[in-house]
């Protein structure tokens, strides 16, 4: 939900873009973990998938993004300040942090609460078990790199123009054991696979990434946040660097 934080982030971007402090541009920064009271997600209703991709699991997204009223089982969109205990792991949506993370490839676990905000904006998120062989992690990174850059709308107050991002997050999973070695999620949808060469991964990206049918806030950016808050991916993030500094 961009409107809630747009004014505050815009002001910070205008200031942070002029700053030169902080880590070197090549150093990864993991997005800031939320702090505050815990929110427990009400389990969303699982529904039949209509994407046509074998193995995709789906949850109720009724009322979003098309006009309508969400039902009791709809994946909710609430902004919350603290951590969230998600009903589905890895999560496929739900309450999330008001500030999204800068999308890209991270080599350390990232906060689900920030990743969920990028899913709301149309990104897909690939997580993998920490025991996955390095060669397969490299294949996943190469898979992300092959995806096309998507032009993003200009963000008010930012000095960065003509920004673009692949709208794909990749990170190891830092929580309980995954239901499969590799899991890819979009808002309300998830696919679990055993290896990085599964052709369904590409079908999932082609179907759900930045798609107005599935993205609750289609047309929103997945970067532009000062890196000490939104993170700096290890590789393959935005086309242009994100602002230095932190959201105040």
Biotite code that builds the C-alpha atoms (Angstrom):
import biotite.structure as struc

atoms = struc.array([
    struc.Atom([0.000, 0.000, 0.000], chain_id="A", res_id=1, res_name="UNK", atom_name="CA", element="C"),
    struc.Atom([2.116, 2.815, -1.352], chain_id="A", res_id=2, res_name="UNK", atom_name="CA", element="C"),
    struc.Atom([-0.043, 5.734, -0.260], chain_id="A", res_id=3, res_name="UNK", atom_name="CA", element="C"),
    struc.Atom([0.587, 5.160, 3.426], chain_id="A", res_id=4, res_name="UNK", atom_name="CA", element="C"),
    struc.Atom([4.318, 5.760, 3.178], chain_id="A", res_id=5, res_name="UNK", atom_name="CA", element="C"),
    struc.Atom([4.652, 7.742, -0.057], chain_id="A", res_id=6, res_name="UNK", atom_name="CA", element="C"),
    struc.Atom([5.075, 11.179, 1.521], chain_id="A", res_id=7, res_name="UNK", atom_name="CA", element="C"),
    struc.Atom([7.549, 10.054, 4.167], chain_id="A", res_id=8, res_name="UNK", atom_name="CA", element="C"),
    struc.Atom([9.624, 7.982, 1.785], chain_id="A", res_id=9, res_name="UNK", atom_name="CA", element="C"),
    struc.Atom([9.638, 10.740, -0.829], chain_id="A", res_id=10, res_name="UNK", atom_name="CA", element="C"),
    struc.Atom([11.146, 13.190, 1.649], chain_id="A", res_id=11, res_name="UNK", atom_name="CA", element="C"),
    struc.Atom([13.770, 10.685, 2.739], chain_id="A", res_id=12, res_name="UNK", atom_name="CA", element="C"),
    struc.Atom([14.676, 9.845, -0.848], chain_id="A", res_id=13, res_name="UNK", atom_name="CA", element="C"),
    struc.Atom([15.263, 13.482, -1.679], chain_id="A", res_id=14, res_name="UNK", atom_name="CA", element="C"),
    struc.Atom([17.697, 13.799, 1.237], chain_id="A", res_id=15, res_name="UNK", atom_name="CA", element="C"),
    struc.Atom([19.308, 10.369, 1.089], chain_id="A", res_id=16, res_name="UNK", atom_name="CA", element="C"),
    struc.Atom([20.112, 10.587, -2.607], chain_id="A", res_id=17, res_name="UNK", atom_name="CA", element="C"),
    struc.Atom([22.631, 13.330, -1.816], chain_id="A", res_id=18, res_name="UNK", atom_name="CA", element="C"),
    struc.Atom([24.392, 11.415, 0.967], chain_id="A", res_id=19, res_name="UNK", atom_name="CA", element="C"),
    struc.Atom([27.716, 9.635, 0.505], chain_id="A", res_id=20, res_name="UNK", atom_name="CA", element="C"),
    struc.Atom([27.977, 7.893, 3.873], chain_id="A", res_id=21, res_name="UNK", atom_name="CA", element="C"),
    struc.Atom([27.340, 4.220, 4.484], chain_id="A", res_id=22, res_name="UNK", atom_name="CA", element="C"),
    struc.Atom([28.952, 1.031, 3.104], chain_id="A", res_id=23, res_name="UNK", atom_name="CA", element="C"),
    struc.Atom([30.681, 0.811, -0.227], chain_id="A", res_id=24, res_name="UNK", atom_name="CA", element="C"),
    struc.Atom([28.424, 0.298, -3.220], chain_id="A", res_id=25, res_name="UNK", atom_name="CA", element="C"),
    struc.Atom([29.582, -3.302, -3.680], chain_id="A", res_id=26, res_name="UNK", atom_name="CA", element="C"),
    struc.Atom([28.722, -4.400, -0.131], chain_id="A", res_id=27, res_name="UNK", atom_name="CA", element="C"),
    struc.Atom([25.476, -6.262, 0.446], chain_id="A", res_id=28, res_name="UNK", atom_name="CA", element="C"),
    struc.Atom([23.094, -4.841, 3.034], chain_id="A", res_id=29, res_name="UNK", atom_name="CA", element="C"),
    struc.Atom([20.237, -7.005, 4.293], chain_id="A", res_id=30, res_name="UNK", atom_name="CA", element="C"),
    struc.Atom([16.930, -5.099, 4.662], chain_id="A", res_id=31, res_name="UNK", atom_name="CA", element="C"),
    struc.Atom([16.166, -3.972, 8.191], chain_id="A", res_id=32, res_name="UNK", atom_name="CA", element="C"),
    struc.Atom([14.176, -6.479, 10.221], chain_id="A", res_id=33, res_name="UNK", atom_name="CA", element="C"),
    struc.Atom([10.954, -5.103, 11.755], chain_id="A", res_id=34, res_name="UNK", atom_name="CA", element="C"),
    struc.Atom([10.617, -4.494, 15.468], chain_id="A", res_id=35, res_name="UNK", atom_name="CA", element="C"),
    struc.Atom([7.513, -4.114, 17.587], chain_id="A", res_id=36, res_name="UNK", atom_name="CA", element="C"),
    struc.Atom([4.556, -6.232, 18.596], chain_id="A", res_id=37, res_name="UNK", atom_name="CA", element="C"),
    struc.Atom([4.034, -9.476, 16.703], chain_id="A", res_id=38, res_name="UNK", atom_name="CA", element="C"),
    struc.Atom([1.072, -9.890, 14.366], chain_id="A", res_id=39, res_name="UNK", atom_name="CA", element="C"),
    struc.Atom([-0.374, -13.368, 13.877], chain_id="A", res_id=40, res_name="UNK", atom_name="CA", element="C"),
    struc.Atom([-1.767, -13.890, 10.385], chain_id="A", res_id=41, res_name="UNK", atom_name="CA", element="C"),
    struc.Atom([-5.201, -15.390, 10.133], chain_id="A", res_id=42, res_name="UNK", atom_name="CA", element="C"),
    struc.Atom([-4.858, -18.434, 7.843], chain_id="A", res_id=43, res_name="UNK", atom_name="CA", element="C"),
    struc.Atom([-6.011, -17.505, 4.318], chain_id="A", res_id=44, res_name="UNK", atom_name="CA", element="C"),
    struc.Atom([-8.315, -19.838, 2.437], chain_id="A", res_id=45, res_name="UNK", atom_name="CA", element="C"),
    struc.Atom([-6.637, -22.180, -0.033], chain_id="A", res_id=46, res_name="UNK", atom_name="CA", element="C"),
    struc.Atom([-8.417, -22.290, -3.396], chain_id="A", res_id=47, res_name="UNK", atom_name="CA", element="C"),
    struc.Atom([-8.006, -24.106, -6.738], chain_id="A", res_id=48, res_name="UNK", atom_name="CA", element="C"),
    struc.Atom([-5.283, -22.642, -8.934], chain_id="A", res_id=49, res_name="UNK", atom_name="CA", element="C"),
    struc.Atom([-6.313, -21.349, -12.355], chain_id="A", res_id=50, res_name="UNK", atom_name="CA", element="C"),
    struc.Atom([-2.872, -20.493, -13.781], chain_id="A", res_id=51, res_name="UNK", atom_name="CA", element="C"),
    struc.Atom([-2.537, -23.775, -15.654], chain_id="A", res_id=52, res_name="UNK", atom_name="CA", element="C"),
    struc.Atom([0.950, -24.414, -14.237], chain_id="A", res_id=53, res_name="UNK", atom_name="CA", element="C"),
    struc.Atom([1.158, -27.906, -12.718], chain_id="A", res_id=54, res_name="UNK", atom_name="CA", element="C"),
    struc.Atom([1.826, -27.893, -9.005], chain_id="A", res_id=55, res_name="UNK", atom_name="CA", element="C"),
    struc.Atom([0.972, -24.262, -8.275], chain_id="A", res_id=56, res_name="UNK", atom_name="CA", element="C"),
    struc.Atom([-0.849, -23.716, -4.999], chain_id="A", res_id=57, res_name="UNK", atom_name="CA", element="C"),
    struc.Atom([-3.267, -20.809, -4.672], chain_id="A", res_id=58, res_name="UNK", atom_name="CA", element="C"),
    struc.Atom([-4.923, -18.876, -1.865], chain_id="A", res_id=59, res_name="UNK", atom_name="CA", element="C"),
    struc.Atom([-7.946, -16.614, -1.834], chain_id="A", res_id=60, res_name="UNK", atom_name="CA", element="C"),
    struc.Atom([-7.208, -13.123, -3.199], chain_id="A", res_id=61, res_name="UNK", atom_name="CA", element="C"),
    struc.Atom([-10.862, -12.130, -3.657], chain_id="A", res_id=62, res_name="UNK", atom_name="CA", element="C"),
    struc.Atom([-11.407, -8.390, -3.675], chain_id="A", res_id=63, res_name="UNK", atom_name="CA", element="C"),
    struc.Atom([-7.904, -7.618, -4.957], chain_id="A", res_id=64, res_name="UNK", atom_name="CA", element="C"),
    struc.Atom([-6.848, -6.139, -7.245], chain_id="A", res_id=65, res_name="UNK", atom_name="CA", element="C"),
    struc.Atom([-10.195, -5.717, -8.992], chain_id="A", res_id=66, res_name="UNK", atom_name="CA", element="C"),
    struc.Atom([-12.867, -3.655, -7.215], chain_id="A", res_id=67, res_name="UNK", atom_name="CA", element="C"),
    struc.Atom([-14.711, -5.754, -4.701], chain_id="A", res_id=68, res_name="UNK", atom_name="CA", element="C"),
    struc.Atom([-14.963, -6.720, -1.086], chain_id="A", res_id=69, res_name="UNK", atom_name="CA", element="C"),
    struc.Atom([-12.412, -9.134, 0.379], chain_id="A", res_id=70, res_name="UNK", atom_name="CA", element="C"),
    struc.Atom([-13.874, -12.205, 2.036], chain_id="A", res_id=71, res_name="UNK", atom_name="CA", element="C"),
    struc.Atom([-12.975, -13.594, 5.451], chain_id="A", res_id=72, res_name="UNK", atom_name="CA", element="C"),
    struc.Atom([-10.434, -15.914, 3.798], chain_id="A", res_id=73, res_name="UNK", atom_name="CA", element="C"),
    struc.Atom([-8.725, -13.333, 1.597], chain_id="A", res_id=74, res_name="UNK", atom_name="CA", element="C"),
    struc.Atom([-4.963, -12.821, 1.877], chain_id="A", res_id=75, res_name="UNK", atom_name="CA", element="C"),
    struc.Atom([-4.900, -9.489, 3.734], chain_id="A", res_id=76, res_name="UNK", atom_name="CA", element="C"),
    struc.Atom([-2.854, -6.382, 2.897], chain_id="A", res_id=77, res_name="UNK", atom_name="CA", element="C"),
    struc.Atom([-2.458, -4.691, 6.269], chain_id="A", res_id=78, res_name="UNK", atom_name="CA", element="C"),
    struc.Atom([0.634, -2.653, 7.176], chain_id="A", res_id=79, res_name="UNK", atom_name="CA", element="C"),
    struc.Atom([2.073, -3.593, 10.583], chain_id="A", res_id=80, res_name="UNK", atom_name="CA", element="C"),
    struc.Atom([5.197, -2.276, 12.337], chain_id="A", res_id=81, res_name="UNK", atom_name="CA", element="C"),
    struc.Atom([6.490, -5.494, 13.882], chain_id="A", res_id=82, res_name="UNK", atom_name="CA", element="C"),
    struc.Atom([7.203, -9.090, 12.900], chain_id="A", res_id=83, res_name="UNK", atom_name="CA", element="C"),
    struc.Atom([4.476, -11.310, 11.478], chain_id="A", res_id=84, res_name="UNK", atom_name="CA", element="C"),
    struc.Atom([3.815, -14.947, 12.277], chain_id="A", res_id=85, res_name="UNK", atom_name="CA", element="C"),
    struc.Atom([2.700, -16.096, 8.850], chain_id="A", res_id=86, res_name="UNK", atom_name="CA", element="C"),
    struc.Atom([0.199, -18.918, 8.454], chain_id="A", res_id=87, res_name="UNK", atom_name="CA", element="C"),
    struc.Atom([1.857, -20.147, 5.236], chain_id="A", res_id=88, res_name="UNK", atom_name="CA", element="C"),
    struc.Atom([5.616, -20.696, 5.070], chain_id="A", res_id=89, res_name="UNK", atom_name="CA", element="C"),
    struc.Atom([7.192, -19.334, 3.016], chain_id="A", res_id=90, res_name="UNK", atom_name="CA", element="C"),
    struc.Atom([4.474, -16.667, 3.042], chain_id="A", res_id=91, res_name="UNK", atom_name="CA", element="C"),
    struc.Atom([2.372, -15.835, 0.004], chain_id="A", res_id=92, res_name="UNK", atom_name="CA", element="C"),
    struc.Atom([1.099, -12.481, 1.224], chain_id="A", res_id=93, res_name="UNK", atom_name="CA", element="C"),
    struc.Atom([-0.550, -11.051, 4.282], chain_id="A", res_id=94, res_name="UNK", atom_name="CA", element="C"),
    struc.Atom([0.287, -8.321, 6.803], chain_id="A", res_id=95, res_name="UNK", atom_name="CA", element="C"),
    struc.Atom([3.626, -6.745, 6.002], chain_id="A", res_id=96, res_name="UNK", atom_name="CA", element="C"),
    struc.Atom([5.977, -3.878, 6.710], chain_id="A", res_id=97, res_name="UNK", atom_name="CA", element="C"),
    struc.Atom([4.959, -0.470, 5.385], chain_id="A", res_id=98, res_name="UNK", atom_name="CA", element="C"),
    struc.Atom([8.325, -0.106, 3.611], chain_id="A", res_id=99, res_name="UNK", atom_name="CA", element="C"),
    struc.Atom([9.264, -2.588, 0.912], chain_id="A", res_id=100, res_name="UNK", atom_name="CA", element="C"),
    struc.Atom([12.770, -3.912, 0.350], chain_id="A", res_id=101, res_name="UNK", atom_name="CA", element="C"),
    struc.Atom([14.963, -3.249, -2.679], chain_id="A", res_id=102, res_name="UNK", atom_name="CA", element="C"),
    struc.Atom([14.433, -6.288, -4.885], chain_id="A", res_id=103, res_name="UNK", atom_name="CA", element="C"),
    struc.Atom([17.311, -8.418, -6.098], chain_id="A", res_id=104, res_name="UNK", atom_name="CA", element="C"),
    struc.Atom([19.594, -11.322, -5.208], chain_id="A", res_id=105, res_name="UNK", atom_name="CA", element="C"),
    struc.Atom([20.562, -11.624, -1.542], chain_id="A", res_id=106, res_name="UNK", atom_name="CA", element="C"),
    struc.Atom([22.958, -14.212, -0.136], chain_id="A", res_id=107, res_name="UNK", atom_name="CA", element="C"),
    struc.Atom([21.506, -13.981, 3.376], chain_id="A", res_id=108, res_name="UNK", atom_name="CA", element="C"),
    struc.Atom([17.906, -14.402, 4.588], chain_id="A", res_id=109, res_name="UNK", atom_name="CA", element="C"),
    struc.Atom([15.720, -11.310, 4.266], chain_id="A", res_id=110, res_name="UNK", atom_name="CA", element="C"),
    struc.Atom([12.724, -10.253, 6.395], chain_id="A", res_id=111, res_name="UNK", atom_name="CA", element="C"),
    struc.Atom([9.538, -11.830, 5.083], chain_id="A", res_id=112, res_name="UNK", atom_name="CA", element="C"),
    struc.Atom([7.627, -8.713, 6.139], chain_id="A", res_id=113, res_name="UNK", atom_name="CA", element="C"),
    struc.Atom([9.609, -6.608, 3.638], chain_id="A", res_id=114, res_name="UNK", atom_name="CA", element="C"),
    struc.Atom([9.586, -9.244, 0.909], chain_id="A", res_id=115, res_name="UNK", atom_name="CA", element="C"),
    struc.Atom([5.782, -9.451, 1.139], chain_id="A", res_id=116, res_name="UNK", atom_name="CA", element="C"),
    struc.Atom([5.540, -5.779, 0.247], chain_id="A", res_id=117, res_name="UNK", atom_name="CA", element="C"),
    struc.Atom([7.497, -6.410, -2.946], chain_id="A", res_id=118, res_name="UNK", atom_name="CA", element="C"),
    struc.Atom([5.118, -9.276, -3.771], chain_id="A", res_id=119, res_name="UNK", atom_name="CA", element="C"),
    struc.Atom([2.225, -6.876, -3.308], chain_id="A", res_id=120, res_name="UNK", atom_name="CA", element="C"),
    struc.Atom([3.928, -4.648, -5.901], chain_id="A", res_id=121, res_name="UNK", atom_name="CA", element="C"),
    struc.Atom([4.266, -7.494, -8.397], chain_id="A", res_id=122, res_name="UNK", atom_name="CA", element="C"),
    struc.Atom([7.571, -9.198, -7.586], chain_id="A", res_id=123, res_name="UNK", atom_name="CA", element="C"),
    struc.Atom([8.109, -12.923, -7.222], chain_id="A", res_id=124, res_name="UNK", atom_name="CA", element="C"),
    struc.Atom([10.295, -14.319, -4.438], chain_id="A", res_id=125, res_name="UNK", atom_name="CA", element="C"),
    struc.Atom([12.503, -17.400, -4.747], chain_id="A", res_id=126, res_name="UNK", atom_name="CA", element="C"),
    struc.Atom([13.786, -18.912, -1.510], chain_id="A", res_id=127, res_name="UNK", atom_name="CA", element="C"),
    struc.Atom([16.004, -21.954, -1.182], chain_id="A", res_id=128, res_name="UNK", atom_name="CA", element="C"),
    struc.Atom([17.070, -24.268, 1.605], chain_id="A", res_id=129, res_name="UNK", atom_name="CA", element="C"),
    struc.Atom([20.354, -23.299, 3.250], chain_id="A", res_id=130, res_name="UNK", atom_name="CA", element="C"),
    struc.Atom([21.742, -26.745, 2.420], chain_id="A", res_id=131, res_name="UNK", atom_name="CA", element="C"),
    struc.Atom([21.253, -26.284, -1.336], chain_id="A", res_id=132, res_name="UNK", atom_name="CA", element="C"),
    struc.Atom([24.567, -26.949, -3.147], chain_id="A", res_id=133, res_name="UNK", atom_name="CA", element="C"),
    struc.Atom([26.477, -23.842, -4.198], chain_id="A", res_id=134, res_name="UNK", atom_name="CA", element="C"),
    struc.Atom([26.262, -24.949, -7.832], chain_id="A", res_id=135, res_name="UNK", atom_name="CA", element="C"),
    struc.Atom([22.458, -24.903, -7.668], chain_id="A", res_id=136, res_name="UNK", atom_name="CA", element="C"),
    struc.Atom([22.431, -21.519, -5.932], chain_id="A", res_id=137, res_name="UNK", atom_name="CA", element="C"),
    struc.Atom([24.563, -20.250, -8.821], chain_id="A", res_id=138, res_name="UNK", atom_name="CA", element="C"),
    struc.Atom([21.996, -21.653, -11.263], chain_id="A", res_id=139, res_name="UNK", atom_name="CA", element="C"),
    struc.Atom([19.215, -19.797, -9.458], chain_id="A", res_id=140, res_name="UNK", atom_name="CA", element="C"),
    struc.Atom([21.236, -16.572, -9.562], chain_id="A", res_id=141, res_name="UNK", atom_name="CA", element="C"),
    struc.Atom([21.786, -17.044, -13.290], chain_id="A", res_id=142, res_name="UNK", atom_name="CA", element="C"),
    struc.Atom([18.062, -17.681, -13.689], chain_id="A", res_id=143, res_name="UNK", atom_name="CA", element="C"),
    struc.Atom([17.296, -14.314, -12.074], chain_id="A", res_id=144, res_name="UNK", atom_name="CA", element="C"),
    struc.Atom([19.880, -12.587, -14.259], chain_id="A", res_id=145, res_name="UNK", atom_name="CA", element="C"),
    struc.Atom([18.185, -13.924, -17.398], chain_id="A", res_id=146, res_name="UNK", atom_name="CA", element="C"),
    struc.Atom([14.900, -12.206, -16.580], chain_id="A", res_id=147, res_name="UNK", atom_name="CA", element="C"),
    struc.Atom([14.158, -8.959, -18.361], chain_id="A", res_id=148, res_name="UNK", atom_name="CA", element="C"),
    struc.Atom([14.400, -5.599, -16.655], chain_id="A", res_id=149, res_name="UNK", atom_name="CA", element="C"),
    struc.Atom([11.035, -3.906, -16.138], chain_id="A", res_id=150, res_name="UNK", atom_name="CA", element="C"),
    struc.Atom([10.829, -0.130, -16.378], chain_id="A", res_id=151, res_name="UNK", atom_name="CA", element="C"),
    struc.Atom([9.526, 1.445, -13.175], chain_id="A", res_id=152, res_name="UNK", atom_name="CA", element="C"),
    struc.Atom([7.449, 4.574, -12.580], chain_id="A", res_id=153, res_name="UNK", atom_name="CA", element="C"),
    struc.Atom([9.310, 7.649, -11.385], chain_id="A", res_id=154, res_name="UNK", atom_name="CA", element="C"),
    struc.Atom([9.199, 8.037, -7.622], chain_id="A", res_id=155, res_name="UNK", atom_name="CA", element="C"),
    struc.Atom([8.363, 11.434, -6.204], chain_id="A", res_id=156, res_name="UNK", atom_name="CA", element="C"),
    struc.Atom([11.356, 13.102, -4.590], chain_id="A", res_id=157, res_name="UNK", atom_name="CA", element="C"),
    struc.Atom([13.944, 10.678, -6.017], chain_id="A", res_id=158, res_name="UNK", atom_name="CA", element="C"),
    struc.Atom([16.839, 11.863, -8.153], chain_id="A", res_id=159, res_name="UNK", atom_name="CA", element="C"),
    struc.Atom([17.025, 8.439, -9.819], chain_id="A", res_id=160, res_name="UNK", atom_name="CA", element="C"),
    struc.Atom([15.384, 8.494, -13.248], chain_id="A", res_id=161, res_name="UNK", atom_name="CA", element="C"),
    struc.Atom([14.678, 5.684, -15.701], chain_id="A", res_id=162, res_name="UNK", atom_name="CA", element="C"),
    struc.Atom([14.985, 3.084, -12.966], chain_id="A", res_id=163, res_name="UNK", atom_name="CA", element="C"),
    struc.Atom([14.283, -0.571, -13.737], chain_id="A", res_id=164, res_name="UNK", atom_name="CA", element="C"),
    struc.Atom([14.288, -3.848, -11.850], chain_id="A", res_id=165, res_name="UNK", atom_name="CA", element="C"),
    struc.Atom([13.780, -7.525, -12.650], chain_id="A", res_id=166, res_name="UNK", atom_name="CA", element="C"),
    struc.Atom([10.968, -7.791, -10.070], chain_id="A", res_id=167, res_name="UNK", atom_name="CA", element="C"),
    struc.Atom([12.518, -11.012, -8.748], chain_id="A", res_id=168, res_name="UNK", atom_name="CA", element="C"),
    struc.Atom([13.823, -11.577, -5.221], chain_id="A", res_id=169, res_name="UNK", atom_name="CA", element="C"),
    struc.Atom([16.192, -14.449, -4.423], chain_id="A", res_id=170, res_name="UNK", atom_name="CA", element="C"),
    struc.Atom([17.438, -15.375, -0.965], chain_id="A", res_id=171, res_name="UNK", atom_name="CA", element="C"),
    struc.Atom([18.158, -18.340, 1.275], chain_id="A", res_id=172, res_name="UNK", atom_name="CA", element="C"),
    struc.Atom([15.400, -19.240, 3.710], chain_id="A", res_id=173, res_name="UNK", atom_name="CA", element="C"),
    struc.Atom([16.195, -18.538, 7.345], chain_id="A", res_id=174, res_name="UNK", atom_name="CA", element="C"),
    struc.Atom([13.173, -20.066, 9.051], chain_id="A", res_id=175, res_name="UNK", atom_name="CA", element="C"),
    struc.Atom([11.792, -23.546, 9.604], chain_id="A", res_id=176, res_name="UNK", atom_name="CA", element="C"),
    struc.Atom([12.495, -26.258, 7.045], chain_id="A", res_id=177, res_name="UNK", atom_name="CA", element="C"),
    struc.Atom([11.082, -25.490, 3.623], chain_id="A", res_id=178, res_name="UNK", atom_name="CA", element="C"),
    struc.Atom([8.429, -27.747, 2.078], chain_id="A", res_id=179, res_name="UNK", atom_name="CA", element="C"),
    struc.Atom([10.795, -28.210, -0.916], chain_id="A", res_id=180, res_name="UNK", atom_name="CA", element="C"),
    struc.Atom([14.439, -27.305, -1.659], chain_id="A", res_id=181, res_name="UNK", atom_name="CA", element="C"),
    struc.Atom([13.303, -24.318, -3.751], chain_id="A", res_id=182, res_name="UNK", atom_name="CA", element="C"),
    struc.Atom([10.060, -22.363, -3.393], chain_id="A", res_id=183, res_name="UNK", atom_name="CA", element="C"),
    struc.Atom([8.886, -19.513, -5.619], chain_id="A", res_id=184, res_name="UNK", atom_name="CA", element="C"),
    struc.Atom([6.013, -17.309, -4.483], chain_id="A", res_id=185, res_name="UNK", atom_name="CA", element="C"),
    struc.Atom([3.862, -14.513, -5.856], chain_id="A", res_id=186, res_name="UNK", atom_name="CA", element="C"),
    struc.Atom([0.959, -12.797, -4.099], chain_id="A", res_id=187, res_name="UNK", atom_name="CA", element="C"),
    struc.Atom([-1.452, -15.630, -3.285], chain_id="A", res_id=188, res_name="UNK", atom_name="CA", element="C"),
    struc.Atom([0.430, -18.267, -5.301], chain_id="A", res_id=189, res_name="UNK", atom_name="CA", element="C"),
    struc.Atom([3.332, -20.641, -4.731], chain_id="A", res_id=190, res_name="UNK", atom_name="CA", element="C"),
    struc.Atom([5.273, -23.387, -6.513], chain_id="A", res_id=191, res_name="UNK", atom_name="CA", element="C"),
    struc.Atom([7.592, -25.869, -4.794], chain_id="A", res_id=192, res_name="UNK", atom_name="CA", element="C"),
    struc.Atom([10.326, -27.559, -6.836], chain_id="A", res_id=193, res_name="UNK", atom_name="CA", element="C"),
    struc.Atom([13.298, -29.841, -6.286], chain_id="A", res_id=194, res_name="UNK", atom_name="CA", element="C"),
    struc.Atom([15.889, -28.309, -8.599], chain_id="A", res_id=195, res_name="UNK", atom_name="CA", element="C"),
    struc.Atom([16.748, -24.990, -10.324], chain_id="A", res_id=196, res_name="UNK", atom_name="CA", element="C"),
    struc.Atom([16.289, -26.403, -13.817], chain_id="A", res_id=197, res_name="UNK", atom_name="CA", element="C"),
    struc.Atom([12.572, -27.116, -13.384], chain_id="A", res_id=198, res_name="UNK", atom_name="CA", element="C"),
    struc.Atom([10.919, -25.416, -16.410], chain_id="A", res_id=199, res_name="UNK", atom_name="CA", element="C"),
    struc.Atom([7.938, -24.445, -14.282], chain_id="A", res_id=200, res_name="UNK", atom_name="CA", element="C"),
    struc.Atom([10.052, -21.759, -12.603], chain_id="A", res_id=201, res_name="UNK", atom_name="CA", element="C"),
    struc.Atom([10.115, -19.763, -15.835], chain_id="A", res_id=202, res_name="UNK", atom_name="CA", element="C"),
    struc.Atom([6.413, -20.358, -16.423], chain_id="A", res_id=203, res_name="UNK", atom_name="CA", element="C"),
    struc.Atom([5.719, -19.057, -12.921], chain_id="A", res_id=204, res_name="UNK", atom_name="CA", element="C"),
    struc.Atom([7.751, -15.891, -13.518], chain_id="A", res_id=205, res_name="UNK", atom_name="CA", element="C"),
    struc.Atom([6.144, -15.313, -16.913], chain_id="A", res_id=206, res_name="UNK", atom_name="CA", element="C"),
    struc.Atom([2.668, -15.730, -15.439], chain_id="A", res_id=207, res_name="UNK", atom_name="CA", element="C"),
    struc.Atom([2.800, -13.864, -12.142], chain_id="A", res_id=208, res_name="UNK", atom_name="CA", element="C"),
    struc.Atom([5.607, -11.288, -12.313], chain_id="A", res_id=209, res_name="UNK", atom_name="CA", element="C"),
    struc.Atom([4.351, -7.706, -12.640], chain_id="A", res_id=210, res_name="UNK", atom_name="CA", element="C"),
    struc.Atom([0.993, -8.954, -13.901], chain_id="A", res_id=211, res_name="UNK", atom_name="CA", element="C"),
    struc.Atom([-2.044, -6.684, -13.390], chain_id="A", res_id=212, res_name="UNK", atom_name="CA", element="C"),
    struc.Atom([-4.228, -9.740, -12.860], chain_id="A", res_id=213, res_name="UNK", atom_name="CA", element="C"),
    struc.Atom([-2.201, -11.030, -9.916], chain_id="A", res_id=214, res_name="UNK", atom_name="CA", element="C"),
    struc.Atom([-0.343, -7.985, -8.538], chain_id="A", res_id=215, res_name="UNK", atom_name="CA", element="C"),
    struc.Atom([-2.518, -6.125, -5.985], chain_id="A", res_id=216, res_name="UNK", atom_name="CA", element="C"),
    struc.Atom([-0.560, -2.896, -6.526], chain_id="A", res_id=217, res_name="UNK", atom_name="CA", element="C"),
    struc.Atom([0.498, -3.343, -10.138], chain_id="A", res_id=218, res_name="UNK", atom_name="CA", element="C"),
    struc.Atom([2.663, -0.517, -11.449], chain_id="A", res_id=219, res_name="UNK", atom_name="CA", element="C"),
    struc.Atom([4.429, 0.108, -8.132], chain_id="A", res_id=220, res_name="UNK", atom_name="CA", element="C"),
    struc.Atom([8.239, 0.090, -7.714], chain_id="A", res_id=221, res_name="UNK", atom_name="CA", element="C"),
    struc.Atom([10.211, -2.620, -5.947], chain_id="A", res_id=222, res_name="UNK", atom_name="CA", element="C"),
    struc.Atom([13.207, -0.472, -5.048], chain_id="A", res_id=223, res_name="UNK", atom_name="CA", element="C"),
    struc.Atom([14.039, 3.194, -4.372], chain_id="A", res_id=224, res_name="UNK", atom_name="CA", element="C"),
    struc.Atom([14.332, 2.753, -0.607], chain_id="A", res_id=225, res_name="UNK", atom_name="CA", element="C"),
    struc.Atom([17.518, 4.060, 1.109], chain_id="A", res_id=226, res_name="UNK", atom_name="CA", element="C"),
    struc.Atom([19.780, 1.041, 1.357], chain_id="A", res_id=227, res_name="UNK", atom_name="CA", element="C"),
    struc.Atom([20.299, 0.975, 5.115], chain_id="A", res_id=228, res_name="UNK", atom_name="CA", element="C"),
    struc.Atom([16.564, 0.302, 5.426], chain_id="A", res_id=229, res_name="UNK", atom_name="CA", element="C"),
    struc.Atom([15.571, -1.330, 2.137], chain_id="A", res_id=230, res_name="UNK", atom_name="CA", element="C"),
    struc.Atom([18.772, -3.265, 1.619], chain_id="A", res_id=231, res_name="UNK", atom_name="CA", element="C"),
    struc.Atom([21.347, -3.500, -1.127], chain_id="A", res_id=232, res_name="UNK", atom_name="CA", element="C"),
    struc.Atom([21.283, -6.815, -3.058], chain_id="A", res_id=233, res_name="UNK", atom_name="CA", element="C"),
    struc.Atom([24.520, -8.736, -3.460], chain_id="A", res_id=234, res_name="UNK", atom_name="CA", element="C"),
    struc.Atom([23.959, -8.933, -7.220], chain_id="A", res_id=235, res_name="UNK", atom_name="CA", element="C"),
    struc.Atom([21.378, -8.161, -9.847], chain_id="A", res_id=236, res_name="UNK", atom_name="CA", element="C"),
    struc.Atom([19.292, -5.562, -8.131], chain_id="A", res_id=237, res_name="UNK", atom_name="CA", element="C"),
    struc.Atom([18.185, -2.341, -9.764], chain_id="A", res_id=238, res_name="UNK", atom_name="CA", element="C"),
    struc.Atom([19.527, -0.957, -13.013], chain_id="A", res_id=239, res_name="UNK", atom_name="CA", element="C"),
    struc.Atom([20.793, 2.095, -11.112], chain_id="A", res_id=240, res_name="UNK", atom_name="CA", element="C"),
    struc.Atom([21.996, 2.344, -7.488], chain_id="A", res_id=241, res_name="UNK", atom_name="CA", element="C"),
    struc.Atom([19.436, 3.007, -4.797], chain_id="A", res_id=242, res_name="UNK", atom_name="CA", element="C"),
    struc.Atom([19.836, 5.981, -2.438], chain_id="A", res_id=243, res_name="UNK", atom_name="CA", element="C"),
    struc.Atom([22.269, 5.852, 0.459], chain_id="A", res_id=244, res_name="UNK", atom_name="CA", element="C"),
    struc.Atom([21.177, 6.319, 4.047], chain_id="A", res_id=245, res_name="UNK", atom_name="CA", element="C"),
    struc.Atom([18.178, 5.082, 5.986], chain_id="A", res_id=246, res_name="UNK", atom_name="CA", element="C"),
    struc.Atom([14.488, 5.851, 6.208], chain_id="A", res_id=247, res_name="UNK", atom_name="CA", element="C"),
    struc.Atom([14.016, 8.112, 9.232], chain_id="A", res_id=248, res_name="UNK", atom_name="CA", element="C"),
])
